[in-house]
Amino acid sequence: MVKVHGSLEGVNQELFLAALRFNAKMFGLVFGIFGAIVLIVMTQVSLAMWGDNAGGYLGLLGVFLPGYSVSPSGTLIGAIWAFLFAGLAGYLIYWSYGRVVGRNLAAYISEQEATTDPMLKPATMRLYGVALGTALGAAIGLALFASTVWLVLRGTADSSVHAALLGNYLPGYTVSVVGGLIGALELFVLVFVSSVMLAAIYNKVVDLREGKG
């Protein structure tokens, strides 16, 4: 059985892992549906605003989503890819975050004040910035690296001028295996730092809400 790092004293570890798997699947499903809806809406808005010229930039997604085009049939294919990619990313993000946060679960539960009416004082789960940053940063960095390697394997690296523009924001990034690795590491750091800052702000708001500020 997969072990959760750290102590889960007072918590049924097997039950916790079962709940983690279920929630990761649900989060992945919601993430996937959301990704597909976003792609469909973006495509339809582009078609409505620019008509035949709608594929100028959005159509570049076809490089990463084979078969996608800014058209009714291409939208369906792209939505399927978006659902699969976003769903998998959502599952991995939740699973990674939950595994790391698991070590703090017992302490969190033991610190909660009991109440017979959760509507009066609902428990608010705090964010663990390091865990969230690690999960999100790893997932997004891996996505960039995998996308870059996909372009290299397809033999379109030299012609992927728009993908190469990421080098303006991620110094050292190029459409190559080494460049993809550099970009992925830089993106991981950016997402990690942003997540830690976001968690700090969020937790401060929670403390103020609970009168601990």
WORA-V430303 format. One record per pair of residues at least 4 apart in sequence whose C-alpha atoms are under 7 Angstrom apart, sorted by the first residue. I is the first residue (numbers start at 1). J is the second residue. D is the distance in whole Angstrom. If there is no record, write none. Layout:
i = (I I)
j = (J J)
d = (D D)
This chain:
i = (4 4 5 5 6 7 8 8 8 8 9 10 11 12 13 14 15 16 17 18 19 20 20 20 21 22 23 24 24 24 24 25 25 26 27 27 27 27 28 28 28 28 28 28 29 29 30 31 31 31 31 32 32 32 32 32 32 33 33 34 35 35 35 35 36 36 36 36 36 37 38 39 39 40 40 40 41 42 43 43 43 44 45 46 46 47 47 50 54 55 55 59 59 61 62 62 62 62 64 65 65 67 67 67 68 68 68 68 69 69 70 70 71 72 73 74 75 76 77 78 79 80 81 82 83 84 85 86 87 88 89 89 90 91 92 93 93 93 93 94 95 96 96 97 97 97 97 98 100 101 101 101 104 105 106 107 108 118 126 127 127 128 128 129 129 129 129 130 130 131 132 132 133 133 133 133 133 133 134 134 135 136 136 137 137 137 137 137 137 138 138 139 140 141 141 141 141 141 142 142 143 144 144 144 145 145 145 145 146 147 148 148 148 148 148 149 149 149 150 151 151 151 152 152 152 156 157 157 160 161 164 164 166 166 167 167 167 167 170 170 172 172 172 173 173 173 173 174 174 175 175 176 177 178 179 180 181 182 183 184 185 186 187 188 189 190 191 192 193 194 195 196 197 198 199 200 201 202 203 204 205 206 207 207 207 208 208)
j = (99 102 100 103 103 103 13 103 105 106 106 106 106 16 17 18 19 20 21 22 23 24 95 98 25 26 27 28 91 94 95 29 91 30 31 90 91 94 32 87 88 89 90 91 33 87 34 35 86 87 90 36 82 83 84 86 87 37 83 38 39 82 83 86 40 79 80 82 83 41 42 43 79 44 75 79 45 46 47 70 75 48 49 50 54 51 54 54 70 59 70 69 70 65 66 67 68 69 147 78 81 74 77 78 74 75 77 78 74 75 74 75 75 76 77 78 79 80 81 82 83 84 85 86 87 88 89 90 91 92 93 139 94 95 96 97 135 136 139 98 99 100 135 101 131 132 135 102 131 105 128 131 108 109 110 111 112 122 203 199 203 132 199 133 195 196 199 134 196 135 136 195 137 191 192 193 195 196 138 192 139 140 191 141 187 188 189 191 192 142 188 143 144 145 184 185 187 188 146 184 147 148 180 184 149 180 181 184 150 151 152 175 176 177 180 153 176 177 154 155 156 157 156 157 176 160 175 176 164 165 174 175 170 173 171 172 173 174 183 186 179 182 183 179 180 182 183 179 180 179 180 180 181 182 183 184 185 186 187 188 189 190 191 192 193 194 195 196 197 198 199 200 201 202 203 204 205 206 207 208 209 210 211 212 213 212 213)
d = (6 7 7 6 5 6 7 6 7 5 6 6 6 6 6 6 6 6 6 6 6 6 7 7 6 6 6 6 5 5 6 6 6 6 6 6 6 7 6 4 6 7 4 4 6 5 6 6 6 5 5 6 7 4 6 5 4 6 6 6 6 6 6 6 6 4 7 5 5 6 6 6 6 6 6 6 6 6 6 6 7 6 6 6 5 5 5 5 7 4 5 5 6 6 5 6 5 6 7 6 6 6 6 7 4 6 6 5 4 6 6 6 6 7 7 6 6 6 7 6 6 6 6 6 6 6 6 6 6 6 6 6 6 6 6 6 5 6 6 6 6 6 5 6 5 6 5 6 6 7 7 6 6 6 6 6 7 5 6 5 7 6 6 6 6 4 5 6 6 6 6 6 5 6 4 7 5 6 6 6 6 6 7 6 7 4 7 5 5 6 6 6 6 6 4 6 6 5 6 6 6 6 7 6 6 5 6 6 6 6 6 6 7 7 6 6 7 6 6 6 5 5 6 5 6 6 6 7 6 7 6 6 6 7 5 6 5 6 6 7 6 6 7 4 6 6 5 4 6 6 6 6 6 6 6 6 6 6 6 6 6 6 6 6 6 6 6 6 6 6 6 6 6 6 6 6 6 6 6 6 6 6 6 5 5 6 5)
